[in-house]
Amino acid sequence: MFPLIFSDLISLTVVVYVLARIWVNPSLEPEAVRMFRNIGITLIAAIALDHIWEYCFERSGESDL
């Protein structure tokens, strides 16, 4: 079973919520919306890579924590 790391899940939820709120805000200019969308996609990719790295690290068994 693939373990969930709840801090990554919470971070992902916050990023998606902020992106949704920015997307529906009519007072923002389209250029600003595109910029925030690109930043959000980058954050989502970073969270996914962090989750994969933590999973691989835990599976390696080399952790002394």
C-alpha positions in Angstrom: 0.0 0.0 0.0 1.2 3.5 -0.9 1.6 5.5 2.3 0.1 9.0 2.4 2.2 11.7 3.9 -0.4 14.0 5.4 1.7 17.2 5.3 2.0 16.8 1.5 -1.7 16.2 1.2 -2.5 19.3 3.3 0.0 21.4 1.2 -1.5 20.1 -2.0 -5.0 21.0 -0.8 -4.0 24.5 0.1 -2.3 25.1 -3.3 -5.4 23.8 -5.2 -7.7 25.9 -3.0 -5.7 29.1 -3.7 -5.6 28.3 -7.4 -9.3 27.8 -7.5 -10.0 31.1 -5.7 -7.6 33.0 -8.0 -9.2 31.4 -11.1 -12.7 32.6 -10.3 -11.7 36.1 -9.1 -13.0 38.4 -11.8 -10.9 41.4 -10.6 -7.6 39.9 -11.4 -6.0 40.6 -14.8 -5.5 37.5 -17.1 -1.7 38.0 -17.0 -1.7 37.7 -13.2 -4.0 34.7 -13.3 -1.5 33.0 -15.7 1.4 33.8 -13.5 -0.3 32.4 -10.4 -1.4 29.3 -12.3 2.2 28.7 -13.4 3.5 29.1 -9.8 0.7 26.8 -8.6 1.7 24.1 -11.2 5.3 24.4 -10.1 4.3 24.0 -6.4 2.2 21.0 -7.2 5.1 19.4 -9.0 7.5 20.2 -6.1 5.0 18.6 -3.7 4.7 15.5 -5.8 8.4 15.1 -6.1 8.8 15.6 -2.3 6.2 12.9 -1.7 8.0 10.5 -4.1 11.4 11.3 -2.5 10.0 10.7 1.1 8.4 7.4 0.0 11.7 6.2 -1.6 13.7 7.3 1.5 11.3 5.5 3.8 11.4 2.3 1.7 15.2 2.3 1.5 15.5 1.4 5.2 18.5 3.7 5.7 16.7 6.1 8.0 18.0 6.3 11.5 15.1 8.5 12.7 
